């Protein structure tokens, strides 16, 4: 497993310090590539929708140029890259813990890791999690809760497992300076965007 740093320390720094000082904070124009997993929403207690991250942060929005036919924009390359990967199903069957975080690991992790590897190979300057968790980032996962003690959360949520999620696209999200907003979804195994 790729290295996890104490997540509680990183979350504290994220909330207390400006993005430029702590290296983690979200900036206006940041983008990320995520996979929405709405079937897991009832299990996630972090206040955000359930998702698996393909790459955070990705490139600044001005380099992606969503909706543009500009061959120099990443949008064109992303459409082709994701179209070359077939849809897949992930199964989430058990909780796992690292210091400060409760998460679900997908089974199998390979299809999600392959998406991350393909994006990283094409844009090596996009370092996962701004390098906070090392140059390789984290293994595929869905964060369920942050904190220190997860016994009650596990007991309450365990009966809902396992959950299977069929993945048909990768979502580009953009930070507007306050929150993350969906921008568009790239279809897996097909040439067009979903929206």
Order of alpha helices (4+ residues) and beta strands (2+ residues): alpha-alpha-beta-beta-alpha-alpha-beta-beta-beta-alpha-beta-alpha-beta-beta-beta
